[in-house]
Amino acid sequence: MIWNLTDGAAHVTDPTNASRTLLYDITRLRWSDELCDLFGVPMTCLPEVRSSSGRFGTTAEGLPLPPGTPISGVGGDQQAALFGQACFARGDTKNTYGTGSFVLMNVGDTCPEPVDGLLTTVAWTLADAGGGTARTDYALEGAIFVTGAAVQWLRDGLGIIDEAEELEPLALECADSEGVVVVPAFTGLGSPWWDPYARGTITGLTRGSGRPQLARAVIDAMVHQTRDVVDAMAAASGSKPARLRVDGGASVMNLLLRLQADQLGVTVSRPRVQETTALGAAYLAGLAEGMWSSLDDIEANWVLDHEVEPGGERQQLDAAHHQWQRAVERARGWAGA
């Protein structure tokens, strides 16, 4: 993309994107001779890797943008969202509830050891005044395959709702799911299970189960899948998240935020600006070009829309999560049986 924007003048990328090629050493922050040899990729064809925030080049003639427009912020999708959520401190965690969900936890400036069920990634690199790398943050990432897609299934597949906005009011018609558990493993299970043979299941049905219980169980599934990932991150990093900041389509549901806060036992906060990936890319560019002088300036731009403190009875919450995990075990390995 940068190559085309600059008409071939800049063949560059940043560590967050380079690390997704399987050719980049995220500890040494350079292309790996060993991996390039293994995959038969000549290093001469690879782009220069620069800090995520810095001048990469300027736009060429003949584009919708004015020629000479600086290109100054580059970041992977979810890393940019983490930056847009101002998760700059170790332990800061965000979740994007989209078709699937992506949980990222800032784990500081030291690359952690690999963890089963989680991805270790460069969160971003920031340059110093001389253009060298002044700061590198790492993150643990967990990818959940199906969250919002389960809402689409209720709407388009089962006809339980006509619009996604109907899910929360329908779920609020019951105090809880009354034992119904939906494991939306439609394409297998992602982090921390990584089971391609899992398939969707509904357990706990009774004659009294109906539309409200299914709606609530789908929201519960978003909550429990997120807890599975966050619990894995807490075990890997040695500490639970300091907070969870959320964005994405499903985060408009205050019920979801309340249930998530209760299950995790941490404060869950939704910002006023939901397009955090685009915002993070803009922050990276603005930091490079002097629009913001520090991460503190960017943090000050984060504006709260809705926040929920954790509550509920811990024993009951853990029992509900245990019930969820029982259902997950029934879903796992189904296609390979």
Residue frames relative to the residue before (quaternion, step in Angstrom):
aa qw qx qy qz dx dy dz
M 1.0000 0.0000 0.0000 0.0000 0.00 0.00 0.00
I 0.6660 0.4761 -0.3040 0.4873 3.58 0.94 -0.86
W 0.5925 0.5693 -0.3529 0.4476 3.57 1.06 -0.76
N 0.7114 0.4469 -0.2631 0.4743 3.57 0.87 -0.92
L 0.6405 0.5262 -0.3320 0.4501 3.60 0.98 -0.77
T 0.7493 0.3624 -0.2024 0.5160 3.58 1.09 -0.71
D 0.4098 -0.7259 0.4519 0.3178 3.60 1.34 0.14
G 0.7563 -0.4213 0.2000 0.4588 3.55 0.90 1.01
A 0.4953 0.6765 -0.4321 0.3322 3.59 1.19 0.05
A 0.7920 0.2090 -0.1040 0.5641 3.60 1.13 -0.55
H 0.0545 -0.7655 0.6411 -0.0041 3.56 -0.71 1.16
V 0.3169 0.7642 -0.4663 0.3131 3.55 0.37 1.32
T 0.0176 -0.7562 0.6526 0.0442 3.53 -1.35 0.32
D 0.4155 -0.6721 0.5306 0.3069 3.58 -1.28 -0.23
P 0.6958 -0.5032 0.2961 0.4184 3.63 -1.18 0.31
T 0.6152 0.5611 -0.3759 0.4066 3.64 0.99 -0.63
N 0.6986 0.4250 -0.2600 0.5136 3.57 1.06 -0.70
A 0.6274 0.5436 -0.3407 0.4414 3.59 0.99 -0.78
S 0.6555 0.5460 -0.3180 0.4136 3.56 1.00 -0.80
R 0.6581 0.5125 -0.3156 0.4524 3.61 1.18 -0.36
T 0.5502 0.6226 -0.3922 0.3947 3.60 1.26 0.16
L 0.3839 -0.7046 0.4717 0.3655 3.61 1.31 -0.40
L 0.6360 0.5282 -0.3254 0.4590 3.59 1.23 0.30
Y 0.6665 0.5238 -0.2738 0.4544 3.59 1.28 -0.17
D 0.3353 -0.7222 0.5767 0.1828 3.55 -1.00 0.92
I 0.2491 -0.8219 0.4944 0.1345 3.59 -0.23 1.26
T 0.5993 0.5419 -0.3720 0.4569 3.59 1.21 -0.21
R 0.7563 0.3485 -0.1875 0.5209 3.58 0.89 -0.98
L 0.3091 -0.7834 0.4816 0.2423 3.59 1.32 -0.25
R 0.6234 0.4589 -0.3828 0.5042 3.53 0.75 1.15
W 0.6305 -0.5028 0.4151 0.4211 3.54 -1.30 0.30
S 0.3836 -0.7446 0.5093 0.1976 3.56 -1.00 0.89
D 0.4223 -0.6942 0.5265 0.2500 3.58 -0.75 1.07
E 0.6583 0.5349 -0.3124 0.4277 3.57 0.92 -0.94
L 0.7076 0.4565 -0.2704 0.4667 3.57 0.85 -0.98
C 0.6300 0.5220 -0.3426 0.4618 3.59 1.00 -0.72
D 0.6382 0.5045 -0.3255 0.4819 3.59 1.02 -0.74
L 0.6485 0.5448 -0.3172 0.4266 3.57 0.95 -0.91
F 0.7697 0.3451 -0.1790 0.5065 3.57 0.95 -0.92
G 0.4631 -0.7128 0.4298 0.3046 3.59 1.26 0.02
V 0.4458 0.6740 -0.4608 0.3669 3.57 1.08 0.76
P 0.3405 -0.7402 0.5342 0.2256 3.63 -0.61 1.02
M 0.4820 -0.6979 0.4497 0.2799 3.59 -0.77 1.01
T 0.5763 0.6097 -0.3781 0.3913 3.58 1.14 -0.49
C 0.6739 0.4858 -0.3115 0.4614 3.62 1.16 -0.42
L 0.5885 0.5995 -0.3632 0.4030 3.60 1.25 -0.17
P 0.5180 -0.6621 0.4392 0.3168 3.59 -1.04 0.69
E 0.5688 -0.5352 0.4884 0.3893 3.52 -1.33 0.27
V 0.2683 -0.7619 0.5715 0.1443 3.57 -0.99 0.88
R 0.0337 -0.8037 0.5934 -0.0268 3.55 -0.71 1.15
S 0.6855 -0.4569 0.3562 0.4411 3.57 -1.28 0.17
S 0.6144 -0.5956 0.3842 0.3467 3.55 -1.12 0.72
S 0.7497 0.2684 -0.1521 0.5854 3.56 1.17 -0.62
G 0.5128 0.6033 -0.4608 0.4008 3.55 -0.44 1.23
R 0.6129 -0.5630 0.4054 0.3782 3.57 -1.23 0.35
F 0.1743 -0.8027 0.5672 0.0603 3.57 -0.57 1.21
G 0.7330 -0.2813 0.2241 0.5774 3.54 1.18 -0.55
T 0.3691 -0.6950 0.5555 0.2688 3.55 -1.29 -0.26
T 0.5967 -0.6025 0.3970 0.3512 3.55 -1.15 0.61
A 0.4469 -0.6961 0.5087 0.2385 3.51 -1.16 0.78
E 0.6699 -0.4565 0.3926 0.4344 3.56 -1.36 -0.05
G 0.7865 0.3955 -0.2505 0.4028 3.54 -1.29 0.38
L 0.5838 0.5560 -0.3786 0.4546 3.58 1.22 0.37
P 0.6379 -0.5219 0.3846 0.4156 3.62 -1.21 0.28
L 0.6494 0.4791 -0.3122 0.5013 3.59 1.25 -0.43
P 0.5757 -0.5657 0.4394 0.3944 3.60 -1.12 0.49
P 0.5145 -0.6297 0.4670 0.3474 3.63 -0.92 0.74
G 0.7616 0.3430 -0.2703 0.4787 3.56 -1.05 0.82
T 0.4211 0.6878 -0.4863 0.3363 3.61 1.23 0.15
P 0.4353 -0.7186 0.4677 0.2746 3.63 -0.71 1.00
I 0.1968 -0.7065 0.6660 0.1363 3.54 -1.21 0.69
S 0.0805 0.8792 -0.4477 0.1414 3.55 -0.06 1.30
G 0.7601 0.2743 -0.2033 0.5528 3.61 1.21 0.06
V 0.0475 0.7914 -0.6048 0.0748 3.57 -0.75 1.07
G 0.2149 0.7729 -0.5763 0.1560 3.57 -0.84 0.95
G 0.5599 -0.5767 0.4722 0.3618 3.55 -1.19 0.51
D 0.7234 -0.4777 0.2884 0.4065 3.55 -1.21 0.57
Q 0.7915 0.3378 -0.1862 0.4741 3.57 0.49 -1.17
Q 0.5899 0.5449 -0.3756 0.4626 3.60 1.13 -0.49
A 0.6362 0.5152 -0.3224 0.4752 3.56 1.04 -0.78
A 0.6323 0.5230 -0.3307 0.4663 3.60 1.06 -0.73
L 0.6196 0.5280 -0.3375 0.4727 3.59 1.05 -0.74
F 0.6560 0.4906 -0.3000 0.4889 3.58 1.01 -0.82
G 0.6579 0.5182 -0.3047 0.4537 3.58 0.99 -0.84
Q 0.6681 0.4630 -0.2874 0.5066 3.58 1.21 -0.51
A 0.4124 -0.7422 0.4415 0.2900 3.60 1.33 0.15
C 0.3167 0.7384 -0.5233 0.2839 3.57 0.99 0.88
F 0.1039 0.8624 -0.4802 0.1219 3.53 0.57 1.23
A 0.6835 0.4768 -0.2808 0.4760 3.60 1.20 -0.40
R 0.6084 -0.5446 0.4276 0.3879 3.56 -1.18 0.59
G 0.7688 0.3154 -0.2568 0.4936 3.58 -0.83 0.99
D 0.5285 0.6096 -0.4240 0.4114 3.60 1.19 -0.32
T 0.0539 -0.8230 0.5633 -0.0489 3.56 -0.80 1.06
K 0.0764 -0.7844 0.6137 0.0478 3.56 -1.09 0.72
N 0.1265 -0.7576 0.6323 0.1006 3.53 -1.28 0.48
T 0.1807 -0.7555 0.6230 0.0918 3.54 -0.94 0.96
Y 0.1749 -0.7909 0.5818 0.0733 3.58 -0.50 1.21
G 0.1176 0.7879 -0.5916 0.1244 3.55 -0.14 1.29
T 0.7852 -0.1365 0.1761 0.5778 3.56 -0.98 -0.87
G 0.7031 0.0898 -0.0787 0.7010 3.49 1.26 -0.77
S 0.3819 -0.7071 0.5279 0.2749 3.58 -1.20 -0.23
F 0.1620 -0.7774 0.6038 0.0689 3.53 -1.17 0.71
V 0.1219 -0.7858 0.6061 0.0185 3.52 -0.64 1.24
L 0.0125 0.7870 -0.6163 0.0245 3.58 -0.84 1.00
M 0.1221 -0.7749 0.6182 0.0483 3.55 -1.02 0.92
N 0.3873 -0.6867 0.5682 0.2359 3.56 -0.90 0.96
V 0.0799 -0.8209 0.5652 0.0184 3.59 -0.67 1.10
G 0.6840 -0.5362 0.2780 0.4093 3.57 1.17 0.54
D 0.7162 -0.5056 0.3260 0.3536 3.53 -1.36 -0.19
T 0.6396 0.4762 -0.3370 0.5005 3.60 1.25 0.24
C 0.4305 -0.7029 0.5016 0.2628 3.56 -0.79 1.00
P 0.3230 -0.7721 0.5099 0.1986 3.62 -0.57 1.07
E 0.6171 -0.5141 0.4344 0.4076 3.53 -1.30 0.24
P 0.6090 -0.5569 0.4028 0.3958 3.62 -1.13 0.54
V 0.1741 -0.7825 0.5951 0.0578 3.55 -1.11 0.81
D 0.4776 -0.6553 0.5002 0.3037 3.58 -0.90 0.89
G 0.8197 0.2661 -0.2018 0.4654 3.55 -0.95 0.91
L 0.7513 0.3132 -0.1859 0.5504 3.58 1.25 -0.21
L 0.3695 -0.6929 0.5730 0.2345 3.53 -1.28 0.47
T 0.2375 -0.7345 0.6169 0.1537 3.56 -1.03 0.85
T 0.0323 0.8327 -0.5459 0.0872 3.57 -0.69 1.05
V 0.4933 -0.5589 0.5530 0.3721 3.52 -1.34 0.26
A 0.3291 -0.7432 0.5469 0.2004 3.58 -0.81 0.99
W 0.7189 -0.2992 0.2013 0.5943 3.56 1.04 -0.87
T 0.1933 -0.7136 0.6461 0.1898 3.51 -1.36 0.20
L 0.1687 -0.7738 0.6059 0.0751 3.54 -1.06 0.85
A 0.3918 -0.7464 0.4986 0.2021 3.55 -0.94 0.93
D 0.4269 -0.6529 0.5498 0.2988 3.55 -1.26 0.41
A 0.7568 -0.3960 0.2546 0.4535 3.57 -1.28 0.03
G 0.7090 0.4564 -0.2618 0.4695 3.58 1.12 -0.61
G 0.6117 -0.5772 0.3418 0.4193 3.56 1.30 0.05
G 0.5554 0.5959 -0.3994 0.4206 3.59 1.27 -0.10
T 0.6138 -0.5549 0.4067 0.3873 3.56 -1.27 0.25
A 0.1687 -0.8090 0.5599 0.0591 3.55 -0.62 1.18
R 0.8095 0.0165 0.0353 0.5858 3.58 1.08 -0.67
T 0.0279 -0.7608 0.6483 0.0108 3.53 -1.03 0.89
D 0.1081 -0.7717 0.6243 0.0554 3.55 -0.86 0.99
Y 0.2329 -0.7545 0.6000 0.1280 3.53 -1.14 0.76
A 0.1470 -0.7832 0.5992 0.0768 3.54 -1.27 0.42
L 0.3132 -0.6519 0.6436 0.2504 3.49 -1.39 0.37
E 0.1079 -0.8074 0.5796 0.0215 3.56 -0.95 0.92
G 0.0711 -0.7734 0.6291 0.0321 3.52 -1.07 0.86
A 0.1934 -0.7918 0.5737 0.0804 3.57 -0.77 1.08
I 0.1425 -0.7643 0.6269 0.0502 3.56 -0.78 1.12
F 0.4259 -0.7657 0.4197 0.2370 3.58 -0.53 1.16
V 0.8338 0.1156 -0.0020 0.5399 3.59 0.80 -0.98
T 0.1625 0.7231 -0.6623 0.1099 3.54 -0.83 1.12
G 0.7687 0.3098 -0.1739 0.5319 3.60 0.38 -1.18
A 0.5871 0.5804 -0.3709 0.4254 3.59 1.13 -0.57
A 0.6059 0.5414 -0.3596 0.4588 3.60 1.15 -0.52
V 0.6051 0.5310 -0.3502 0.4788 3.58 1.14 -0.60
Q 0.6310 0.5216 -0.3228 0.4749 3.58 1.02 -0.82
W 0.6333 0.5342 -0.3248 0.4562 3.59 1.05 -0.75
L 0.6345 0.5155 -0.3276 0.4736 3.58 1.00 -0.79
R 0.6968 0.4732 -0.2614 0.4713 3.56 1.05 -0.83
D 0.8108 0.3149 -0.1443 0.4718 3.57 0.60 -1.16
G 0.7237 0.4511 -0.2510 0.4580 3.56 1.04 -0.72
L 0.8065 0.2642 -0.1150 0.5162 3.55 0.88 -0.98
G 0.3470 -0.7608 0.4850 0.2560 3.59 1.18 -0.42
I 0.3205 0.7648 -0.4975 0.2546 3.59 1.18 0.52
I 0.7646 0.1064 -0.0768 0.6310 3.57 1.19 -0.61
D 0.4306 -0.6879 0.5197 0.2669 3.56 -1.24 0.44
E 0.7816 0.1107 -0.0407 0.6125 3.56 1.16 -0.70
A 0.6116 -0.5754 0.3971 0.3703 3.56 -1.12 0.66
E 0.6116 0.5837 -0.3407 0.4113 3.59 1.10 -0.71
E 0.6154 0.5699 -0.3423 0.4236 3.59 1.23 -0.37
L 0.5034 0.6976 -0.4147 0.2965 3.59 1.20 -0.39
E 0.7062 0.4750 -0.2899 0.4377 3.59 0.72 -1.01
P 0.6657 0.4797 -0.3362 0.4623 3.67 0.80 -0.81
L 0.6389 0.5196 -0.3324 0.4596 3.59 1.02 -0.75
A 0.6668 0.5051 -0.3031 0.4565 3.59 0.93 -0.89
L 0.6542 0.5240 -0.3109 0.4482 3.60 1.08 -0.66
E 0.5186 0.6343 -0.4220 0.3882 3.61 1.25 -0.05
C 0.7435 0.2577 -0.2008 0.5835 3.60 1.27 -0.16
A 0.5660 -0.6218 0.4239 0.3367 3.58 -1.11 0.67
D 0.7634 -0.0803 0.0522 0.6388 3.57 1.16 -0.63
S 0.6984 -0.4889 0.3163 0.4160 3.59 -1.25 -0.04
E 0.3619 -0.7644 0.4621 0.2667 3.59 1.33 -0.02
G 0.7682 -0.3986 0.1734 0.4701 3.52 0.98 0.98
V 0.5386 0.6084 -0.4162 0.4081 3.60 1.23 -0.13
V 0.0370 -0.7845 0.6191 -0.0015 3.57 -0.93 0.95
V 0.1282 -0.7705 0.6220 0.0547 3.55 -0.86 1.04
V 0.0978 -0.7544 0.6470 0.0513 3.57 -0.83 1.04
P 0.1749 -0.8460 0.4955 0.0902 3.62 -0.12 1.24
A 0.1700 0.8074 -0.5401 0.1658 3.56 0.71 1.13
F 0.0437 0.8577 -0.5101 0.0478 3.56 0.83 1.01
T 0.7776 0.1897 -0.0997 0.5911 3.59 1.15 -0.65
G 0.6969 -0.3769 0.2495 0.5567 3.56 1.16 0.58
L 0.4733 -0.6425 0.5145 0.3138 3.55 -1.33 -0.11
G 0.3519 -0.7305 0.5510 0.1974 3.53 -1.01 0.88
S 0.8292 -0.1608 0.1475 0.5146 3.52 -1.13 -0.76
P 0.6362 -0.2303 -0.7347 -0.0491 1.58 -1.97 1.57
W 0.4943 0.7039 -0.4028 0.3129 3.61 1.26 0.14
W 0.0302 -0.8330 0.5463 0.0815 3.58 0.96 -0.97
D 0.3623 0.7125 -0.4996 0.3339 3.51 0.72 1.17
P 0.2182 -0.8103 0.5299 0.1226 3.62 -0.19 1.22
Y 0.6718 0.5082 -0.2939 0.4517 3.58 1.21 -0.34
A 0.4613 0.6529 -0.4656 0.3797 3.60 1.23 0.06
R 0.0740 -0.7800 0.6194 0.0494 3.55 -1.21 0.58
G 0.6610 -0.5532 0.3453 0.3712 3.53 -1.20 0.62
T 0.0289 -0.7897 0.6128 -0.0028 3.54 -1.08 0.79
I 0.1472 -0.7183 0.6653 0.1402 3.54 -1.33 0.39
T 0.0158 -0.8015 0.5973 -0.0240 3.57 -0.69 1.09
G 0.7529 0.4282 -0.2870 0.4092 3.54 -1.31 0.30
L 0.3704 0.7435 -0.4870 0.2697 3.60 1.20 0.30
T 0.0305 -0.7512 0.6587 0.0294 3.54 -1.17 0.74
R 0.7001 -0.4408 0.3382 0.4485 3.56 -1.28 0.02
G 0.6802 0.4935 -0.2903 0.4578 3.57 1.17 -0.50
S 0.5033 0.6529 -0.4284 0.3700 3.59 1.27 -0.08
G 0.0607 0.8085 -0.5808 0.0733 3.56 -0.95 0.90
R 0.8196 -0.2523 0.1854 0.4798 3.54 -1.26 -0.38
P 0.6757 0.4893 -0.3347 0.4382 3.66 0.76 -0.85
Q 0.6621 0.5111 -0.3154 0.4483 3.59 0.94 -0.83
L 0.6463 0.4995 -0.3213 0.4791 3.60 1.02 -0.75
A 0.6318 0.5309 -0.3290 0.4590 3.59 0.99 -0.81
R 0.6752 0.4832 -0.2910 0.4753 3.57 0.91 -0.93
A 0.6486 0.5275 -0.3259 0.4415 3.61 0.98 -0.79
V 0.6233 0.5246 -0.3419 0.4685 3.60 1.09 -0.64
I 0.6418 0.4881 -0.3246 0.4944 3.60 1.01 -0.74
D 0.6242 0.5379 -0.3333 0.4581 3.58 0.98 -0.82
A 0.6301 0.5477 -0.3373 0.4350 3.59 1.01 -0.79
M 0.6109 0.5340 -0.3450 0.4719 3.60 1.04 -0.72
V 0.6725 0.5144 -0.2816 0.4515 3.53 0.95 -0.98
H 0.7200 0.4555 -0.2627 0.4529 3.58 0.78 -1.01
Q 0.6192 0.5240 -0.3558 0.4641 3.60 1.02 -0.67
T 0.6397 0.5121 -0.3234 0.4732 3.57 1.02 -0.77
R 0.6440 0.5071 -0.3337 0.4655 3.60 0.95 -0.79
D 0.6033 0.5560 -0.3680 0.4376 3.62 0.96 -0.75
V 0.6859 0.4732 -0.2822 0.4754 3.58 0.91 -0.94
V 0.6815 0.4896 -0.3010 0.4531 3.60 0.83 -0.95
D 0.6182 0.5302 -0.3456 0.4661 3.60 1.03 -0.71
A 0.6443 0.5080 -0.3191 0.4744 3.60 1.00 -0.78
M 0.6465 0.5116 -0.3151 0.4701 3.58 1.02 -0.79
A 0.6472 0.5186 -0.3182 0.4593 3.58 0.96 -0.87
A 0.6538 0.5066 -0.3127 0.4670 3.58 0.99 -0.82
A 0.6850 0.4923 -0.2830 0.4564 3.58 1.01 -0.83
S 0.7566 0.3942 -0.2049 0.4798 3.58 0.96 -0.87
G 0.4792 -0.6928 0.4223 0.3347 3.56 1.24 -0.34
S 0.7760 0.2032 -0.1485 0.5784 3.57 1.24 0.11
K 0.4785 -0.6522 0.5006 0.3082 3.57 -1.13 0.62
P 0.6556 -0.5144 0.3531 0.4253 3.61 -1.15 0.39
A 0.4945 -0.6385 0.4980 0.3159 3.54 -1.13 0.65
R 0.7677 -0.0964 0.1100 0.6239 3.56 1.18 -0.70
L 0.2413 -0.7349 0.6055 0.1872 3.56 -1.29 0.22
R 0.1118 -0.7665 0.6305 0.0492 3.54 -0.78 1.08
V 0.1585 -0.8310 0.5327 0.0220 3.56 -0.79 1.03
D 0.0298 0.7612 -0.6477 0.0147 3.51 -1.30 0.53
G 0.5347 0.6115 -0.4639 0.3535 3.57 -1.27 -0.03
G 0.7474 -0.4791 0.2523 0.3849 3.53 -1.28 0.52
A 0.7161 0.4625 -0.2716 0.4467 3.59 0.81 -0.97
S 0.5675 0.6262 -0.3870 0.3689 3.61 1.16 -0.42
V 0.5010 0.6318 -0.4417 0.3933 3.61 1.23 -0.05
M 0.6133 0.5607 -0.3484 0.4338 3.61 1.21 -0.40
N 0.3426 -0.7511 0.5296 0.1949 3.57 -0.50 1.17
L 0.5741 0.5770 -0.3760 0.4429 3.58 1.15 -0.57
L 0.6374 0.5270 -0.3228 0.4602 3.58 0.94 -0.87
L 0.6728 0.5009 -0.3033 0.4521 3.58 0.88 -0.92
R 0.6488 0.5145 -0.3241 0.4575 3.58 0.98 -0.80
L 0.6751 0.4855 -0.2970 0.4694 3.57 0.87 -0.92
Q 0.6462 0.5234 -0.3220 0.4525 3.59 1.03 -0.77
A 0.6440 0.5171 -0.3202 0.4640 3.56 0.96 -0.84
D 0.6561 0.5153 -0.3119 0.4547 3.58 0.94 -0.87
Q 0.6965 0.4800 -0.2875 0.4494 3.59 0.81 -0.94
L 0.7260 0.4260 -0.2485 0.4793 3.59 0.94 -0.84
G 0.3268 -0.7517 0.5065 0.2675 3.57 1.11 -0.64
V 0.6410 0.4590 -0.3429 0.5108 3.59 1.16 0.61
T 0.6054 -0.5510 0.4321 0.3783 3.55 -1.28 0.37
V 0.1530 -0.7719 0.6128 0.0718 3.57 -0.97 0.90
S 0.0598 -0.8270 0.5577 -0.0386 3.56 -0.71 1.14
R 0.1831 -0.7640 0.6126 0.0865 3.54 -1.04 0.90
P 0.3266 -0.7626 0.5199 0.2039 3.62 -0.72 0.99
R 0.6206 -0.5425 0.4120 0.3883 3.53 -1.26 0.31
V 0.7161 0.3545 -0.2232 0.5583 3.60 1.06 -0.75
Q 0.2294 -0.8196 0.5176 0.0880 3.57 -0.59 1.18
E 0.6396 0.5232 -0.3388 0.4498 3.61 1.13 -0.48
T 0.0044 -0.8814 0.4722 -0.0115 3.53 0.69 1.16
T 0.5867 0.5606 -0.3920 0.4334 3.63 1.09 -0.48
A 0.6750 0.4676 -0.2879 0.4928 3.58 0.86 -0.95
L 0.6413 0.5260 -0.3247 0.4546 3.57 1.02 -0.80
G 0.6523 0.5196 -0.3167 0.4519 3.58 0.97 -0.84
A 0.6385 0.5108 -0.3238 0.4760 3.59 1.01 -0.80
A 0.6466 0.5121 -0.3142 0.4701 3.57 1.03 -0.79
Y 0.6343 0.5247 -0.3286 0.4629 3.59 1.01 -0.78
L 0.6445 0.5190 -0.3279 0.4558 3.59 0.94 -0.87
A 0.6739 0.4837 -0.2906 0.4770 3.57 0.98 -0.86
G 0.6820 0.4995 -0.2920 0.4473 3.58 0.90 -0.92
L 0.6110 0.5410 -0.3437 0.4646 3.57 1.13 -0.65
A 0.6622 0.5094 -0.2998 0.4606 3.57 1.03 -0.82
E 0.7608 0.3930 -0.1963 0.4777 3.57 1.00 -0.84
G 0.6056 -0.6235 0.3377 0.3613 3.60 1.24 0.24
M 0.4111 0.6956 -0.4955 0.3189 3.59 1.17 0.25
W 0.7385 0.1149 -0.1008 0.6567 3.55 1.23 -0.64
S 0.3643 -0.7729 0.4854 0.1853 3.55 -0.91 0.89
S 0.8154 0.0720 -0.0108 0.5744 3.60 1.16 -0.40
L 0.6440 -0.4964 0.4052 0.4178 3.54 -1.32 0.15
D 0.5782 0.5762 -0.3740 0.4403 3.58 1.15 -0.55
D 0.6236 0.5306 -0.3362 0.4654 3.60 1.03 -0.75
I 0.6663 0.4916 -0.3009 0.4732 3.58 0.97 -0.85
E 0.6230 0.5445 -0.3326 0.4525 3.58 0.97 -0.86
A 0.6486 0.5349 -0.3157 0.4398 3.59 1.01 -0.80
N 0.6325 0.5412 -0.3302 0.4450 3.60 1.21 -0.43
W 0.5493 0.6105 -0.4026 0.4043 3.58 1.23 -0.36
V 0.0723 -0.8165 0.5725 -0.0178 3.58 -0.64 1.17
L 0.4044 -0.7391 0.4952 0.2118 3.57 -0.76 1.08
D 0.2145 -0.7487 0.6142 0.1271 3.53 -1.11 0.83
H 0.7872 -0.1239 0.1231 0.5915 3.59 0.86 -0.97
E 0.0412 -0.8065 0.5894 -0.0207 3.57 -0.96 0.88
V 0.1155 -0.7900 0.6012 0.0327 3.54 -1.07 0.84
E 0.2841 -0.7348 0.5941 0.1625 3.55 -0.94 0.97
P 0.5455 -0.6339 0.4265 0.3445 3.61 -1.03 0.68
G 0.0236 0.7807 -0.6235 0.0352 3.54 -1.18 0.66
G 0.5346 0.6464 -0.4468 0.3110 3.55 -1.21 -0.45
E 0.5428 -0.6047 0.4834 0.3257 3.52 -1.31 0.33
R 0.4722 -0.7268 0.4201 0.2688 3.57 -0.54 1.22
Q 0.6510 0.5300 -0.3263 0.4345 3.58 0.91 -0.86
Q 0.6721 0.4845 -0.2952 0.4759 3.57 0.97 -0.84
L 0.6424 0.5265 -0.3204 0.4555 3.57 1.01 -0.80
D 0.6708 0.4822 -0.2983 0.4781 3.58 0.94 -0.86
A 0.6172 0.5381 -0.3454 0.4585 3.59 1.08 -0.68
A 0.6409 0.5145 -0.3190 0.4720 3.59 1.03 -0.79
H 0.6607 0.4901 -0.3125 0.4750 3.58 1.00 -0.79
H 0.6112 0.5341 -0.3495 0.4681 3.59 1.05 -0.66
Q 0.6297 0.5253 -0.3274 0.4694 3.58 1.03 -0.79
W 0.6139 0.5379 -0.3293 0.4748 3.57 1.05 -0.79
Q 0.6924 0.4817 -0.2910 0.4516 3.59 0.83 -0.94
R 0.5816 0.5526 -0.3678 0.4702 3.60 1.15 -0.54
A 0.6621 0.4964 -0.2985 0.4754 3.56 0.99 -0.85
V 0.6140 0.5463 -0.3428 0.4549 3.59 1.05 -0.75
E 0.6471 0.5227 -0.3265 0.4489 3.58 0.94 -0.81
R 0.6461 0.5075 -0.3189 0.4726 3.58 1.09 -0.63
A 0.6683 0.4985 -0.2940 0.4674 3.57 1.14 -0.61
R 0.6301 0.5908 -0.3367 0.3750 3.59 1.06 -0.71
G 0.8461 0.2044 -0.1608 0.4653 3.51 -1.18 0.76
W 0.3549 0.7855 -0.4644 0.2034 3.59 1.24 0.11
A 0.7115 0.4624 -0.2731 0.4531 3.58 0.80 -0.99
G 0.7082 0.4548 -0.2698 0.4677 3.58 1.14 -0.51
A 0.4763 0.6985 -0.4318 0.3142 3.58 1.28 -0.03
